[in-house]
């Protein structure tokens, strides 16, 4: 990774607020109470820029609950040469509204990045409030871009860059290579934020943060944009070093590992755990993975090293739907993994989806019964949303013959509910079934009593009560409200 001297350059990174939208995978009550998470992508960018000598300002508008006026005042005081944002497809216009409003007050070039920019680079750049787009990994494209702009050099040779040419037409240079060794990447610049502001609805301690121990995933679940990307893990020592620094310098005691599948390489996971145990780091953490990437030995080491929760992608209670999703594990293997995890003393969070290819009211009933039948501590039920860059979206394109998200990025008024491929249920039916799943899962008397008994903080209790109240207030109506799950 080439080093550039960007001393004297000032860059502000802004994380705007976000909220529920029409094609939101979650339901409103859950979205609004899920927690406040730091923007790992922007913090990684900040760390990368500081490696090259840039002075960085980071503003988390969402976490600090800032107004537009307060945000622009901070920017004006700092005086950035550039302002950067990360942008996602389904939240494109929420972010764009802030980019436009800020640019009216602080008129400096805008740089945007994120997975979205690799999906629709030229379409995104038709919006003139965006000046430069970085596709792929920022470590490979952003420093050379800033170096070229500082020295008035041509941009043509910078891979992973999209910008507007002299005639105003977007120009895309194609993908940049990925970072060969991600242990060389800078850690997230957590010193730029107030780490006490962050939490999830089930986090136990302050301070709380997120962490990535790898990039990519070799599996090919049809709904995931990470599927099939080369798996690139960090070394166990590098992971433990980051956790130790975050604990000792910023008082962070709880981490949520955001890897797509943390336990892909079992020996590496055990090494990470052994390193945490050896250093006697008083932290707890959670991780996401698959039920077919687990061993009892690894679970024991994870529990010993502070793992308190594992998020498993269980997705559906119907075998045929699981096959369509390209989930290799079967229902029985998932049950065994959940049992083994609980026996190791680790809580289990199950992810489920409603509106999969092949789903109907009957298969969703199976999924709800399946979720209720296992000893899960938490569950999340999401509405399927075909996102660009996934096999599910390829199925959508084939079935419906239009590139919905391209049209949406080009025209904000193109804002309708996106249908699900291979699923005849309406949006209203999927919404009602999703809410019903939550109500049936979380409103079991014994489950509620157990949940209250293990809460460790007043904040956690308040969050749970607030979410529960909103869930009841949004209780579904109509034929699905009294659905028979027998």
BATORPA-986472 format. One record per residue (C-alpha): residue in one letter; x, y negated, z. Coordinates in steps of 0.1 Angstrom, whole numbers, plus 5000, padded with zeros to 4 digits. Layout:
(pt 'a',(X,Y,Z))
...
***
This chain:
(pt 'x',(5000,5000,5000))
(pt 'x',(5017,4968,4988))
(pt 'x',(5022,4939,5012))
(pt 'x',(5014,4903,5002))
(pt 'x',(5024,4871,5019))
(pt 'x',(4990,4854,5024))
(pt 'x',(5002,4831,5052))
(pt 'x',(4983,4798,5055))
(pt 'x',(4951,4813,5040))
(pt 'x',(4919,4811,5060))
(pt 'x',(4891,4835,5055))
(pt 'x',(4857,4837,5073))
(pt 'x',(4838,4869,5074))
(pt 'x',(4801,4866,5081))
(pt 'x',(4777,4894,5091))
(pt 'x',(4742,4880,5085))
(pt 'x',(4710,4892,5104))
(pt 'x',(4690,4920,5089))
(pt 'x',(4655,4934,5094))
(pt 'x',(4630,4959,5081))
(pt 'x',(4621,4957,5044))
(pt 'x',(4597,4975,5021))
(pt 'x',(4620,5004,5012))
(pt 'x',(4634,5008,5047))
(pt 'x',(4642,5044,5055))
(pt 'x',(4632,5039,5091))
(pt 'x',(4599,5027,5106))
(pt 'x',(4596,4992,5120))
(pt 'x',(4595,5001,5158))
(pt 'x',(4626,5022,5155))
(pt 'x',(4645,4998,5133))
(pt 'x',(4639,4969,5157))
(pt 'x',(4650,4989,5188))
(pt 'x',(4678,5012,5175))
(pt 'x',(4705,4989,5188))
(pt 'x',(4731,4963,5177))
(pt 'x',(4761,4978,5160))
(pt 'x',(4793,4960,5148))
(pt 'x',(4800,4958,5111))
(pt 'x',(4829,4983,5109))
(pt 'x',(4834,4975,5072))
(pt 'x',(4840,4937,5079))
(pt 'x',(4861,4945,5109))
(pt 'x',(4883,4967,5087))
(pt 'x',(4885,4939,5062))
(pt 'x',(4896,4915,5090))
(pt 'x',(4923,4939,5102))
(pt 'x',(4935,4943,5066))
(pt 'x',(4937,4906,5060))
(pt 'x',(4956,4900,5092))
(pt 'x',(4982,4925,5081))
(pt 'x',(4989,4902,5052))
(pt 'x',(4991,4871,5073))
(pt 'x',(4956,4857,5068))
(pt 'x',(4940,4837,5096))
(pt 'x',(4905,4853,5100))
(pt 'x',(4873,4841,5115))
(pt 'x',(4846,4867,5122))
(pt 'x',(4810,4857,5128))
(pt 'x',(4784,4883,5137))
(pt 'x',(4752,4863,5133))
(pt 'x',(4730,4892,5142))
(pt 'x',(4747,4902,5175))
(pt 'x',(4751,4866,5186))
(pt 'x',(4716,4856,5175))
(pt 'x',(4729,4825,5157))
(pt 'x',(4708,4801,5137))
(pt 'x',(4719,4791,5102))
(pt 'x',(4729,4757,5115))
(pt 'x',(4750,4772,5143))
(pt 'x',(4767,4795,5118))
(pt 'x',(4775,4767,5093))
(pt 'x',(4788,4745,5121))
(pt 'x',(4813,4772,5131))
(pt 'x',(4824,4777,5095))
(pt 'x',(4829,4739,5090))
(pt 'x',(4850,4737,5121))
(pt 'x',(4872,4766,5110))
(pt 'x',(4875,4753,5074))
(pt 'x',(4879,4786,5054))
(pt 'x',(4893,4789,5019))
(pt 'x',(4870,4818,5012))
(pt 'x',(4839,4834,5029))
(pt 'x',(4834,4872,5027))
(pt 'x',(4804,4894,5032))
(pt 'x',(4795,4931,5029))
(pt 'x',(4764,4938,5009))
(pt 'x',(4741,4968,5006))
(pt 'x',(4716,4977,4980))
(pt 'x',(4684,4977,4999))
(pt 'x',(4693,4947,5020))
(pt 'x',(4707,4928,4990))
(pt 'x',(4683,4898,4991))
(pt 'x',(4684,4895,5029))
(pt 'x',(4722,4890,5027))
(pt 'x',(4719,4869,4995))
(pt 'x',(4696,4844,5012))
(pt 'x',(4723,4837,5038))
(pt 'x',(4750,4835,5012))
(pt 'x',(4731,4809,4992))
(pt 'x',(4722,4789,5023))
(pt 'x',(4757,4789,5036))
(pt 'x',(4772,4780,5002))
(pt 'x',(4750,4749,5001))
(pt 'x',(4768,4736,5033))
(pt 'x',(4802,4752,5030))
(pt 'x',(4810,4752,4993))
(pt 'x',(4840,4776,4991))
(pt 'x',(4843,4807,4969))
(pt 'x',(4823,4837,4981))
(pt 'x',(4837,4873,4980))
(pt 'x',(4814,4903,4986))
(pt 'x',(4822,4940,4990))
(pt 'x',(4807,4973,5000))
(pt 'x',(4796,5005,4983))
(pt 'x',(4768,4986,4966))
(pt 'x',(4793,4966,4945))
(pt 'x',(4806,4998,4929))
(pt 'x',(4771,5008,4919))
(pt 'x',(4759,4975,4903))
(pt 'x',(4790,4953,4899))
(pt 'x',(4780,4932,4869))
(pt 'x',(4743,4930,4879))
(pt 'x',(4752,4917,4913))
(pt 'x',(4774,4890,4898))
(pt 'x',(4745,4875,4878))
(pt 'x',(4737,4857,4911))
(pt 'x',(4759,4826,4909))
(pt 'x',(4763,4822,4946))
(pt 'x',(4787,4852,4944))
(pt 'x',(4821,4844,4930))
(pt 'x',(4841,4876,4933))
(pt 'x',(4831,4912,4940))
(pt 'x',(4854,4939,4954))
(pt 'x',(4844,4975,4946))
(pt 'x',(4859,5005,4964))
(pt 'x',(4882,5001,4994))
(pt 'x',(4891,4965,5003))
(pt 'x',(4926,4974,5012))
(pt 'x',(4934,4981,4975))
(pt 'x',(4917,4951,4959))
(pt 'x',(4912,4922,4983))
(pt 'x',(4949,4913,4991))
(pt 'x',(4960,4913,4954))
(pt 'x',(4929,4892,4946))
(pt 'x',(4937,4866,4972))
(pt 'x',(4974,4866,4962))
(pt 'x',(4964,4859,4926))
(pt 'x',(4940,4832,4935))
(pt 'x',(4965,4815,4958))
(pt 'x',(4991,4815,4931))
(pt 'x',(4968,4808,4902))
(pt 'x',(4976,4840,4885))
(pt 'x',(4953,4859,4860))
(pt 'x',(4929,4885,4875))
(pt 'x',(4928,4909,4846))
(pt 'x',(4952,4934,4861))
(pt 'x',(4934,4938,4894))
(pt 'x',(4915,4970,4896))
(pt 'x',(4883,4972,4916))
(pt 'x',(4875,4935,4909))
(pt 'x',(4844,4920,4893))
(pt 'x',(4841,4882,4885))
(pt 'x',(4826,4859,4860))
(pt 'x',(4847,4850,4829))
(pt 'x',(4851,4816,4814))
(pt 'x',(4818,4820,4796))
(pt 'x',(4799,4830,4828))
(pt 'x',(4796,4866,4818))
(pt 'x',(4805,4891,4846))
(pt 'x',(4838,4910,4840))
(pt 'x',(4845,4943,4857))
(pt 'x',(4880,4958,4858))
(pt 'x',(4870,4993,4868))
(pt 'x',(4876,5012,4899))
(pt 'x',(4908,5008,4920))
(pt 'x',(4926,5039,4933))
(pt 'x',(4917,5049,4969))
(pt 'x',(4941,5045,4998))
(pt 'x',(4964,5075,4998))
(pt 'x',(4969,5077,5036))
(pt 'x',(4941,5061,5056))
(pt 'x',(4962,5063,5087))
(pt 'x',(4981,5034,5071))
(pt 'x',(4949,5013,5072))
(pt 'x',(4946,4985,5098))
(pt 'x',(4923,4992,5127))
(pt 'x',(4891,4972,5129))
(pt 'x',(4899,4938,5143))
(pt 'x',(4878,4941,5175))
(pt 'x',(4896,4912,5191))
(pt 'x',(4876,4889,5169))
(pt 'x',(4842,4898,5184))
(pt 'x',(4825,4900,5218))
(pt 'x',(4824,4938,5223))
(pt 'x',(4799,4934,5252))
(pt 'x',(4772,4925,5227))
(pt 'x',(4769,4960,5211))
(pt 'x',(4749,4990,5221))
(pt 'x',(4727,5018,5207))
(pt 'x',(4693,5026,5222))
(pt 'x',(4709,5056,5239))
(pt 'x',(4744,5042,5248))
(pt 'x',(4753,5045,5284))
(pt 'x',(4782,5020,5289))
(pt 'x',(4795,4986,5280))
(pt 'x',(4816,4979,5262))
(pt 'x',(4804,4999,5231))
(pt 'x',(4819,5002,5196))
(pt 'x',(4819,5024,5165))
(pt 'x',(4849,5042,5150))
(pt 'x',(4859,5061,5118))
(pt 'x',(4883,5090,5120))
(pt 'x',(4880,5099,5083))
(pt 'x',(4866,5088,5049))
(pt 'x',(4848,5109,5024))
(pt 'x',(4830,5142,5026))
(pt 'x',(4834,5174,5005))
(pt 'x',(4798,5185,5009))
(pt 'x',(4772,5174,4983))
(pt 'x',(4739,5168,5001))
(pt 'x',(4717,5152,4974))
(pt 'x',(4706,5122,4995))
(pt 'x',(4741,5110,5006))
(pt 'x',(4763,5086,4986))
(pt 'x',(4794,5100,5003))
(pt 'x',(4788,5135,4990))
(pt 'x',(4817,5150,4970))
(pt 'x',(4841,5122,4978))
(pt 'x',(4876,5134,4988))
(pt 'x',(4879,5140,5025))
(pt 'x',(4907,5119,5039))
(pt 'x',(4913,5123,5076))
(pt 'x',(4933,5102,5100))
(pt 'x',(4959,5118,5122))
(pt 'x',(4949,5128,5157))
(pt 'x',(4975,5105,5172))
(pt 'x',(4963,5075,5151))
(pt 'x',(4927,5081,5163))
(pt 'x',(4938,5084,5199))
(pt 'x',(4960,5053,5197))
(pt 'x',(4930,5032,5184))
(pt 'x',(4907,5045,5212))
(pt 'x',(4934,5038,5239))
(pt 'x',(4940,5003,5226))
(pt 'x',(4902,4996,5225))
(pt 'x',(4898,5009,5261))
(pt 'x',(4928,4990,5276))
(pt 'x',(4926,4958,5256))
(pt 'x',(4888,4953,5251))
(pt 'x',(4873,4975,5279))
(pt 'x',(4854,4997,5254))
(pt 'x',(4843,5028,5272))
(pt 'x',(4819,5043,5247))
(pt 'x',(4823,5051,5210))
(pt 'x',(4801,5063,5182))
(pt 'x',(4821,5081,5156))
(pt 'x',(4806,5072,5122))
(pt 'x',(4823,5099,5101))
(pt 'x',(4799,5116,5077))
(pt 'x',(4809,5150,5092))
(pt 'x',(4835,5147,5120))
(pt 'x',(4841,5184,5125))
(pt 'x',(4850,5194,5089))
(pt 'x',(4885,5204,5100))
(pt 'x',(4881,5222,5133))
(pt 'x',(4919,5224,5142))
(pt 'x',(4921,5186,5137))
(pt 'x',(4891,5179,5159))
(pt 'x',(4907,5201,5187))
(pt 'x',(4939,5182,5183))
(pt 'x',(4921,5148,5187))
(pt 'x',(4904,5161,5218))
(pt 'x',(4936,5175,5233))
(pt 'x',(4953,5141,5227))
(pt 'x',(4924,5123,5245))
(pt 'x',(4926,5147,5274))
(pt 'x',(4964,5144,5276))
(pt 'x',(4962,5107,5279))
(pt 'x',(4934,5109,5305))
(pt 'x',(4913,5082,5287))
(pt 'x',(4881,5075,5306))
(pt 'x',(4858,5072,5276))
(pt 'x',(4827,5089,5263))
(pt 'x',(4818,5093,5226))
(pt 'x',(4793,5107,5201))
(pt 'x',(4799,5122,5166))
(pt 'x',(4779,5132,5135))
(pt 'x',(4783,5165,5118))
(pt 'x',(4768,5196,5102))
(pt 'x',(4755,5227,5120))
(pt 'x',(4777,5249,5098))
(pt 'x',(4809,5231,5109))
(pt 'x',(4809,5241,5145))
(pt 'x',(4827,5266,5168))
(pt 'x',(4822,5273,5205))
(pt 'x',(4859,5266,5211))
(pt 'x',(4857,5233,5195))
(pt 'x',(4825,5223,5214))
(pt 'x',(4843,5231,5247))
(pt 'x',(4872,5209,5237))
(pt 'x',(4848,5181,5226))
(pt 'x',(4829,5182,5259))
(pt 'x',(4862,5182,5279))
(pt 'x',(4874,5151,5259))
(pt 'x',(4843,5130,5266))
(pt 'x',(4819,5139,5238))
(pt 'x',(4784,5135,5252))
(pt 'x',(4763,5137,5221))
(pt 'x',(4764,5153,5186))
(pt 'x',(4741,5141,5158))
(pt 'x',(4732,5170,5135))
(pt 'x',(4716,5166,5100))
(pt 'x',(4688,5191,5104))
(pt 'x',(4666,5174,5078))
(pt 'x',(4637,5198,5073))
(pt 'x',(4620,5228,5089))
(pt 'x',(4613,5243,5055))
(pt 'x',(4638,5267,5039))
(pt 'x',(4630,5258,5003))
(pt 'x',(4633,5221,5010))
(pt 'x',(4667,5227,5026))
(pt 'x',(4679,5246,4995))
(pt 'x',(4668,5217,4974))
(pt 'x',(4688,5193,4996))
(pt 'x',(4719,5215,4991))
(pt 'x',(4721,5222,5028))
(pt 'x',(4740,5254,5032))
(pt 'x',(4729,5263,5068))
(pt 'x',(4696,5280,5074))
(pt 'x',(4671,5274,5102))
(pt 'x',(4684,5302,5124))
(pt 'x',(4720,5289,5122))
(pt 'x',(4708,5255,5132))
(pt 'x',(4690,5269,5162))
(pt 'x',(4722,5288,5172))
(pt 'x',(4743,5256,5169))
(pt 'x',(4719,5235,5189))
(pt 'x',(4719,5262,5216))
(pt 'x',(4757,5264,5217))
(pt 'x',(4760,5226,5218))
(pt 'x',(4737,5224,5248))
(pt 'x',(4755,5252,5266))
(pt 'x',(4787,5232,5262))
(pt 'x',(4770,5204,5281))
(pt 'x',(4766,5181,5250))
(pt 'x',(4734,5164,5241))
(pt 'x',(4719,5170,5207))
(pt 'x',(4703,5144,5184))
(pt 'x',(4685,5158,5153))
(pt 'x',(4681,5139,5121))
(pt 'x',(4650,5148,5100))
(pt 'x',(4636,5134,5068))
(pt 'x',(4601,5130,5055))
(pt 'x',(4594,5128,5017))
(pt 'x',(4620,5152,5004))
(pt 'x',(4617,5169,4970))
(pt 'x',(4592,5197,4976))
(pt 'x',(4577,5180,5007))
(pt 'x',(4540,5179,5013))
(pt 'x',(4518,5176,5044))
(pt 'x',(4523,5213,5051))
(pt 'x',(4561,5213,5049))
(pt 'x',(4562,5181,5071))
(pt 'x',(4541,5199,5097))
(pt 'x',(4567,5227,5096))
(pt 'x',(4595,5201,5102))
(pt 'x',(4576,5186,5132))
(pt 'x',(4570,5220,5147))
(pt 'x',(4607,5229,5141))
(pt 'x',(4619,5198,5158))
(pt 'x',(4595,5205,5188))
(pt 'x',(4607,5241,5190))
(pt 'x',(4644,5233,5197))
(pt 'x',(4659,5219,5228))
(pt 'x',(4668,5185,5212))
(pt 'x',(4675,5155,5234))
(pt 'x',(4667,5130,5207))
(pt 'x',(4653,5130,5171))
(pt 'x',(4651,5106,5143))
(pt 'x',(4626,5109,5115))
(pt 'x',(4634,5089,5084))
(pt 'x',(4615,5082,5052))
(pt 'x',(4634,5095,5022))
(pt 'x',(4647,5066,5001))
(pt 'x',(4665,5075,4968))
(pt 'x',(4696,5054,4969))
(pt 'x',(4720,5047,4940))
(pt 'x',(4750,5069,4937))
(pt 'x',(4732,5100,4950))
(pt 'x',(4720,5132,4933))
(pt 'x',(4685,5123,4946))
(pt 'x',(4686,5091,4927))
(pt 'x',(4697,5110,4896))
(pt 'x',(4665,5131,4901))
(pt 'x',(4645,5099,4904))
(pt 'x',(4659,5085,4871))
(pt 'x',(4651,5118,4853))
(pt 'x',(4616,5119,4867))
(pt 'x',(4606,5083,4865))
(pt 'x',(4628,5070,4836))
(pt 'x',(4637,5036,4851))
(pt 'x',(4667,5023,4871))
(pt 'x',(4646,5008,4900))
(pt 'x',(4676,4994,4919))
(pt 'x',(4692,4978,4889))
(pt 'x',(4659,4961,4881))
(pt 'x',(4656,4950,4917))
(pt 'x',(4691,4935,4918))
(pt 'x',(4685,4916,4886))
(pt 'x',(4651,4903,4896))
(pt 'x',(4640,4898,4932))
(pt 'x',(4603,4899,4923))
(pt 'x',(4608,4935,4912))
(pt 'x',(4599,4947,4947))
(pt 'x',(4576,4977,4949))
(pt 'x',(4577,5009,4969))
(pt 'x',(4601,5033,4952))
(pt 'x',(4585,5068,4947))
(pt 'x',(4603,5100,4958))
(pt 'x',(4613,5125,4932))
(pt 'x',(4596,5159,4935))
(pt 'x',(4572,5146,4962))
(pt 'x',(4536,5137,4955))
(pt 'x',(4528,5122,4989))
(pt 'x',(4520,5085,4989))
(pt 'x',(4539,5058,5008))
(pt 'x',(4510,5055,5033))
(pt 'x',(4510,5093,5039))
(pt 'x',(4548,5094,5044))
(pt 'x',(4546,5064,5068))
(pt 'x',(4518,5080,5088))
(pt 'x',(4536,5114,5090))
(pt 'x',(4568,5098,5101))
(pt 'x',(4551,5078,5129))
(pt 'x',(4532,5109,5139))
(pt 'x',(4565,5129,5141))
(pt 'x',(4579,5103,5165))
(pt 'x',(4548,5103,5187))
(pt 'x',(4546,5141,5189))
(pt 'x',(4583,5144,5197))
(pt 'x',(4587,5117,5223))
(pt 'x',(4553,5117,5240))
(pt 'x',(4555,5152,5254))
(pt 'x',(4550,5148,5292))
(pt 'x',(4579,5171,5302))
(pt 'x',(4602,5155,5276))
(pt 'x',(4594,5120,5288))
(pt 'x',(4600,5130,5325))
(pt 'x',(4634,5146,5316))
(pt 'x',(4644,5115,5296))
(pt 'x',(4636,5091,5324))
(pt 'x',(4655,5113,5349))
(pt 'x',(4688,5110,5330))
(pt 'x',(4688,5073,5323))
(pt 'x',(4719,5056,5337))
(pt 'x',(4711,5019,5333))
(pt 'x',(4683,4994,5335))
(pt 'x',(4690,4983,5300))
(pt 'x',(4685,5018,5286))
(pt 'x',(4652,5020,5305))
(pt 'x',(4640,4987,5291))
(pt 'x',(4649,4997,5256))
(pt 'x',(4631,5030,5259))
(pt 'x',(4599,5014,5273))
(pt 'x',(4599,4987,5246))
(pt 'x',(4603,5012,5218))
(pt 'x',(4577,5035,5233))
(pt 'x',(4552,5007,5236))
(pt 'x',(4557,4995,5200))
(pt 'x',(4554,5031,5188))
(pt 'x',(4520,5035,5204))
(pt 'x',(4509,5001,5191))
(pt 'x',(4518,5013,5156))
(pt 'x',(4501,5047,5160))
(pt 'x',(4490,5060,5126))
(pt 'x',(4453,5059,5117))
(pt 'x',(4433,5081,5094))
(pt 'x',(4434,5118,5086))
(pt 'x',(4470,5124,5098))
(pt 'x',(4464,5110,5133))
(pt 'x',(4449,5142,5147))
(pt 'x',(4469,5165,5125))
(pt 'x',(4469,5201,5137))
(pt 'x',(4504,5213,5142))
(pt 'x',(4496,5248,5151))
***
